[in-house]
Amino acid sequence: MNQLKTYSRRSGSSVSAVQLDLDMDPFHYRKWGGEQTASAGDWLVNNGGDVYTVERETFESTYRMVSLGVYAKTRSVWAKVADADGAVKTKEGETHYKAGDMLVFNDPDERDGYAMTLETFERLYEPSE
């Protein structure tokens, strides 16, 4: 597989989000070809109409509030093109991907990852300087 490269979120590509700060049992939903789980304290994110949850620690370490309910991703990501179809285990569940999609990680050790189409990735991210 090809090497990871570093990318930053494009300026102006913020998300709207609300924390699930509720006394609740975890809930499950299907997205990206796998079952996802959200727990109390996780974040419900609307990323340009794509709605999903992000685990609390990951959200809080990678996003900052821009205004009430609006957040910008402030940390770089490491990414590479998937050579073949597959699935990546995420903190919320599992994401399936196709060859040519982007595998994206919040750390260079590839522990906190997810996948997205190349088109979506190029709309949201640019190479870091």
N, C-alpha and C positions, 0 to 999 in steps of 0.2 A: 504494500500500500504506500502511497506517496507521503511526503513529509508534511507535518503541521506547519501552517503559516499563521501569523498573528494578524487579527483584524480588530477594528473598532466600529462601534455602532455609528451609523451616519447621523450627522446633526439633524435634529428635527424629527427623528424617528422614535418619538416617545410612545409609551403605552398608557392606557388607563388601567388602574388596578385598585382593588379593595382587599384588605386582609380579612380572612375568615376567622375573626376574633370572636368565636362563639363556643359555647359549651356544646360540643357535638361529637358524634361518632364519626369516624372516617367514612367517606362515601367513595363510590367507584363509578367510573364512566369510561366509555370506549372512545378512543381518539388515536390517530396515527397508526391504526392497525393493531393496537394492543389495549389492554386494560390499564387505566390510570387510577391513582388513589389520591384523594385530598384529605388532609387532616386539619384539625383545629390549628389556627395560626398560619396556615399556608395562605397564599395569595391567589385571587382570581384575577386573571389578566385578560384584557382585550387589546390585542395587538393588530390594529387595522382590520377588525372584524373576525380575526382568528382568536377564539376564546379558549383558554386552558388554565390550569393551575400550575403554580410554581411553589416548590417546597420553601418554607419560611426562611431558613438560613441562607439558601442560595439567593432568593430574592433580595434579602436585606444586605447581602455582601456584594451584590452586583448592580443594584439600582439605587438611585437617589430621587427624592421627591423634587419635582420642578414646580408644581402648584398642587393644590388640593386634588387628589385623585389621579394626578398625572406624574409619571415617573420616566426617567431616562436611564438607560443602561450605561454605567460609567466605567466598567472594567472591560479590558480587552478579552477577546476569545481566541482560541486556537482552532483552526479548521482545516479540513482536507476533503477532497472529492472521494466519494465512495467508489471503489473499483468494481464492486459487485453488489447485488441485492443482499439485504441482511436486516438485522435488528440491533439496536443499541439499548442496553438497560439504562433507564433514567432513574432519578430519585423518586419520580412519581409513578413509574411503571416501565413501559417498553414502547419504543418507537421503531416502526418498520421503515425501511428506506429502499430506494432503487439505485442501481448503478448510475452515477452521475449526480446524485444528490450530495449535499454537504453534510459531513459529520462535524459537529461543533462542540467544543469543550470549554468549560469555564476554568479549566486548569490545564497546564501543559502535560500533565501526567495521564490525561484522558480518563479521569475517574468520574467527572461530573459532566456528562455529555447528553446530546440530543441530536436530532437530524432534521433537515428541512430541504426543500427543493432548491436547486441552484438559483432559480429565478427569485425566490423569496430571499435567499441569502444575499444576492447581489443588490436587492432593493434595500436591505437593512444594514449591510456592513460594507466597509471599505478597508483596503489594506492599511495596516498601521505603519507609521513612518519610523 
